[in-house]
Amino acid sequence: MFYHLLYPLREFFFAFNVFGYISFRAVGAALTALIISFLFGPKIIRTLQSRQIGETIRLDGPDSHLKKEGTPTMGGIIVLLAVILPTFLWAKVDDKHILLILLATMWMGIIGFLDDYLKVIKKYPRGLIARYKMAGQISLGLIIGVILIYYPDSSQFATSISIPFVSNGTLDIGWFYVPLVILVITGTSNAVNLTDGLDGLATGLVAIATLVFGAIAYASGRLDYSDYLNIIYLPGTGELFIFCLALIGACIGFLWFNANPAKIFLGDTGSLAVGAALGTLAVLLKKEILLFMIGGVFVAESLSVMMQVYYFRYTKKKYGEGKRIFRMAPLHHHFELLGWPENHVVVRFWIIGVLLALISLTTFKIQ
């Protein structure tokens, strides 16, 4: 909005030129997100507490989590406010990439809110029925996939994905592109949701992964940088840098309240929304494959759940008694039950996230 309102005024006063710089608007978005988090966070926490909208802790989980019973949830409302409003203020609101990333964030934010509402307020044990949640995720992926095919950044790369470690490497997958988009957005959304089990874990990892995507967005949107790094030039994706910094600011602001011991939890409102945002960023930037490295911790968390479930079912069918690979899934609970303090698990997973982020960035200089 500021770009459309203030940048044209540069003809009258040169200082308004700064609104033409993506870097300036991105920093503005990050600071605005932080301010919104700090201003509205305490008020939202007090409101949730007064209405007794608190988390219900599973009895089969780690015993250390029982003390978290009643902690306000649905904290994703804070993150959504701190992401959406700064993006509207600082980005080009008519840009296709901004509209799509906001669509994904708000779409899954609404689905997550419904899930939290049914679980916490209406006391439905499972919240939103899984098939309805999945239908919402698949519909979102389908819409984004079709839009990107019919309105691509470049007709040459409409249905292509990037291949890591290959200079300007792309692979055209044709109509398999839409199923891939659905898989990436649905998978990432659910993976972040599974990871959101310890204070600050998912929030910190999302901030780390988003920083990488922000760098990719900035480089991909500039002809000189993309040419230097031998990556696909995607006109207009530079605006996603603004969204990325807004999301990072929102995550850092939320961590102020979500760090151990957490005063509020993300809930599905936040975890599904930011997960869908990460997946959509990967799709818009043609980095679907690299997402597996950037979000490696999310991948490991998801795989641990799938391995645990399938192995339990297999052994129960074959031996009459189900056996487990991990002490508990997702993976972060396994390490808790091994005796790691919660804050150690969180910080160590963050460190792994940082290492994966650095390795991901180095792929651009060895291709």
C-alpha positions in Angstrom: 0.0 0.0 0.0 2.8 2.4 0.9 4.4 1.7 -2.5 1.3 2.7 -4.4 0.5 5.7 -2.2 3.9 7.2 -1.5 6.3 6.1 -4.3 4.6 8.3 -7.0 5.3 11.3 -4.7 9.0 11.0 -5.6 8.3 13.5 -8.4 7.7 16.1 -5.7 10.2 15.0 -3.1 13.1 12.8 -3.7 13.0 11.1 -0.3 10.0 9.0 -1.4 12.3 7.2 -3.7 13.1 4.8 -0.8 9.7 3.2 -1.3 10.9 1.9 -4.6 13.6 -0.2 -2.9 12.5 -3.7 -1.9 15.1 -3.9 0.8 13.8 -0.8 2.5 10.2 -2.0 2.4 11.2 -5.5 3.6 12.9 -4.0 6.7 9.8 -1.9 7.2 7.7 -5.0 7.1 9.8 -6.8 9.6 9.8 -4.0 12.1 6.1 -3.5 11.7 5.5 -7.2 12.3 7.6 -7.0 15.5 5.7 -4.0 16.7 2.3 -5.6 16.0 3.4 -8.8 17.9 4.5 -6.8 20.9 1.4 -4.5 20.9 -1.3 -7.1 20.3 0.4 -10.2 21.8 -0.3 -9.4 25.5 -3.9 -8.3 24.7 -4.7 -11.5 22.8 -3.1 -13.6 25.6 -5.2 -11.9 28.2 -8.4 -12.3 26.1 -7.7 -16.1 25.6 -7.0 -16.5 29.3 -10.2 -14.7 30.3 -12.2 -16.9 28.0 -10.4 -20.0 29.2 -9.3 -20.9 25.7 -6.4 -23.2 26.8 -4.6 -26.2 25.4 -5.6 -29.7 26.4 -2.6 -31.9 27.0 -2.5 -35.6 25.9 -2.2 -38.0 28.9 0.0 -40.3 26.8 2.6 -37.6 26.2 5.7 -36.8 28.3 4.8 -36.2 31.9 6.6 -32.8 31.8 3.9 -31.5 29.5 1.1 -31.9 32.0 2.0 -28.6 33.6 1.2 -26.9 30.3 -2.5 -27.8 30.7 -4.6 -24.7 30.2 -1.9 -22.5 28.5 -3.7 -20.3 25.9 -3.7 -21.6 22.4 -4.8 -20.2 19.0 -1.7 -17.9 19.2 -1.5 -18.1 15.5 -3.9 -15.1 15.5 -0.9 -13.0 16.6 1.3 -14.4 13.8 -1.4 -13.9 11.2 -1.9 -10.3 12.2 1.8 -9.6 12.2 2.3 -11.1 8.8 -0.8 -10.1 6.8 -1.0 -6.4 7.9 2.7 -5.5 7.3 2.6 -7.3 3.9 -0.4 -5.3 2.9 1.3 -2.1 4.0 4.8 -2.6 2.5 4.4 -4.9 -0.5 2.9 -4.3 -3.9 -0.6 -5.5 -3.2 -1.4 -6.0 -6.8 1.5 -8.4 -7.3 0.6 -12.0 -8.2 3.1 -13.5 -5.9 1.9 -11.5 -2.9 -1.7 -12.3 -3.6 -1.0 -16.0 -3.8 1.2 -16.1 -0.7 -1.5 -14.2 1.3 -4.2 -16.5 -0.1 -2.3 -19.5 1.1 -1.6 -18.0 4.6 -5.1 -16.8 5.2 -6.8 -19.9 3.7 -4.9 -22.3 6.0 -5.2 -19.8 8.9 -9.0 -20.1 8.6 -8.9 -23.9 8.4 -6.6 -24.0 11.4 -8.8 -21.6 13.3 -11.8 -23.8 12.7 -9.8 -26.8 13.9 -8.8 -25.0 17.1 -12.3 -23.6 17.7 -13.9 -27.1 17.5 -11.2 -28.6 19.7 -10.8 -26.0 22.4 -14.2 -24.2 22.5 -16.7 -26.8 21.3 -14.6 -29.6 23.0 -14.7 -31.9 20.0 -11.7 -34.2 20.8 -10.4 -34.4 17.2 -11.4 -30.9 16.1 -12.0 -30.5 12.4 -12.5 -33.9 10.7 -9.3 -34.9 9.0 -10.9 -35.4 5.6 -12.3 -31.8 5.7 -8.9 -30.5 6.6 -7.2 -32.4 3.9 -9.9 -31.2 1.4 -9.0 -27.6 2.3 -5.3 -28.3 1.8 -5.8 -30.0 -1.5 -8.1 -27.3 -2.8 -5.6 -24.6 -2.0 -2.8 -26.5 -3.8 -5.0 -27.1 -6.8 -6.0 -23.4 -7.1 -2.4 -22.2 -6.8 -1.1 -24.9 -9.2 -3.6 -24.0 -11.9 -3.0 -20.3 -11.5 0.7 -20.8 -11.9 0.2 -22.9 -15.1 -2.1 -20.4 -16.8 -0.4 -17.2 -15.5 3.3 -18.2 -15.2 6.2 -15.8 -14.6 7.7 -17.2 -17.8 6.0 -19.5 -20.3 9.3 -21.3 -20.6 9.2 -22.5 -16.9 5.4 -22.7 -16.4 5.5 -26.4 -15.3 9.2 -26.7 -14.5 10.9 -27.2 -11.2 14.5 -26.4 -10.3 17.1 -29.1 -10.0 19.7 -28.4 -7.2 23.5 -28.7 -8.0 22.8 -28.1 -11.7 23.6 -24.7 -13.4 20.2 -23.2 -14.4 18.9 -26.8 -14.0 15.2 -27.3 -14.6 12.9 -30.2 -15.2 9.6 -29.8 -17.0 7.1 -32.2 -15.4 4.0 -31.1 -17.4 0.7 -31.8 -15.8 2.4 -33.6 -12.9 3.1 -30.0 -11.7 -0.3 -29.5 -10.2 -0.2 -32.7 -8.1 3.3 -31.7 -7.0 2.1 -28.3 -5.8 -0.7 -30.0 -3.9 1.8 -32.4 -2.3 4.3 -29.7 -1.3 1.7 -27.3 0.2 -0.2 -30.1 2.0 2.9 -31.9 3.2 4.6 -28.7 4.5 1.5 -27.5 6.2 1.1 -30.8 8.0 4.8 -31.1 8.8 5.0 -27.8 10.6 1.8 -28.7 12.4 3.5 -32.0 13.7 6.6 -30.1 14.7 4.7 -27.6 16.8 4.9 -29.7 20.0 7.5 -27.9 22.1 7.8 -24.3 23.2 9.3 -22.2 20.4 10.3 -25.2 18.3 8.2 -24.7 15.1 8.3 -20.9 15.4 12.1 -20.8 15.4 12.5 -23.3 12.6 10.0 -21.5 10.4 11.9 -18.2 10.9 15.2 -20.0 9.9 13.7 -21.6 6.8 11.9 -18.3 5.8 15.2 -16.5 6.0 16.6 -18.8 3.3 13.6 -18.4 1.1 13.8 -14.6 1.6 17.4 -14.7 0.2 16.3 -16.9 -2.7 13.3 -14.6 -3.5 15.5 -11.5 -3.5 18.1 -13.2 -5.8 15.5 -14.8 -8.1 13.8 -11.5 -8.7 16.9 -9.7 -9.9 18.4 -10.5 -13.3 22.0 -9.8 -12.2 21.9 -11.9 -9.1 20.1 -14.8 -10.7 22.5 -14.8 -13.6 25.5 -14.7 -11.2 24.1 -17.6 -9.1 23.0 -19.6 -12.2 19.4 -19.9 -11.0 16.1 -19.2 -12.7 15.2 -15.6 -13.1 11.6 -15.1 -11.9 10.4 -11.5 -12.5 8.4 -10.2 -9.6 9.4 -12.7 -7.0 11.5 -10.0 -5.2 8.2 -8.9 -3.6 8.2 -12.2 -1.7 11.3 -10.9 0.1 9.0 -8.5 1.9 6.6 -11.2 2.9 9.5 -13.3 4.1 10.8 -10.6 6.4 7.3 -9.9 7.7 7.0 -13.6 8.6 10.4 -13.6 10.2 9.5 -10.6 12.3 6.2 -12.2 13.2 7.9 -15.4 14.3 10.5 -13.5 16.4 7.8 -11.4 17.9 5.7 -14.5 18.8 8.8 -16.2 20.3 8.8 -13.4 22.9 5.7 -15.1 24.3 6.2 -18.7 23.0 9.7 -19.3 24.3 9.9 -21.8 27.2 7.9 -21.6 29.4 5.4 -20.6 26.8 2.6 -18.1 27.7 0.8 -19.1 24.5 0.9 -21.8 21.8 0.6 -21.4 18.0 -2.3 -23.9 17.7 -3.4 -25.1 14.3 -4.3 -21.5 13.5 -0.7 -20.7 13.3 1.1 -23.9 12.4 -1.1 -24.8 9.4 -0.9 -21.2 8.1 2.9 -20.7 8.3 3.4 -24.3 7.0 1.3 -23.5 4.0 3.2 -20.3 3.5 6.5 -22.1 3.5 5.2 -24.6 1.0 3.8 -21.9 -1.2 7.1 -20.0 -1.1 8.9 -23.1 -2.3 6.4 -23.5 -5.2 6.5 -19.8 -6.2 10.3 -19.8 -6.2 10.6 -23.1 -8.0 12.5 -24.6 -5.1 10.3 -27.6 -4.3 13.2 -30.1 -4.2 15.4 -27.8 -2.1 12.6 -27.4 0.4 13.4 -30.9 1.6 16.8 -29.7 2.6 15.8 -26.2 3.9 13.0 -27.8 6.0 14.9 -31.0 6.8 13.8 -30.9 10.5 10.1 -30.8 9.4 10.8 -33.7 7.0 12.4 -35.7 9.8 9.5 -35.0 12.2 6.9 -36.1 9.5 8.9 -39.3 8.6 9.2 -40.3 12.3 5.4 -40.2 12.6 4.8 -42.2 9.4 7.5 -44.8 10.3 6.1 -45.2 13.8 2.5 -45.7 12.6 3.3 -48.1 9.7 5.8 -50.1 11.8 3.3 -50.4 14.6 0.6 -51.6 12.3 2.9 -54.0 10.5 4.2 -55.7 13.7 0.7 -55.8 15.2 -0.6 -57.6 12.1 2.4 -60.0 11.9 3.1 -60.7 15.5 -0.2 -59.7 17.2 1.5 -57.0 19.2 2.5 -53.6 17.9 6.1 -52.5 18.3 7.6 -49.0 18.0 10.7 -47.6 16.4 10.8 -44.5 18.6 9.8 -44.1 22.2 7.3 -41.6 21.0 6.6 -39.7 17.7 7.0 -37.0 16.5 10.8 -37.1 16.8 11.1 -34.3 19.4 9.1 -36.4 21.9 11.5 -39.3 21.4 14.4 -37.2 22.6 12.4 -35.8 25.5 11.8 -39.4 26.7 15.5 -40.1 26.3 16.0 -37.5 29.1 16.8 -34.4 27.1 15.3 -31.2 28.7 12.7 -29.5 26.5 14.9 -26.4 25.9 17.8 -28.6 24.9 15.7 -30.4 22.2 14.4 -27.0 20.9 17.8 -25.3 20.7 19.5 -28.4 19.2 16.8 -28.7 16.5 17.3 -25.0 15.8 21.0 -25.6 15.4 20.3 -28.4 12.9 17.9 -26.1 11.1 20.6 -23.4 10.8 23.1 -26.0 9.5 20.6 -27.2 6.9 19.9 -23.6 5.9 23.6 -22.8 5.4 24.1 -26.0 3.4 21.0 -25.1 1.2 22.5 -21.7 0.5 25.9 -23.2 -0.5 24.2 -25.2 -3.2 24.0 -22.1 -5.3 27.7 -21.7 -5.5 28.5 -25.3 -6.4 26.2 -25.6 -9.4 
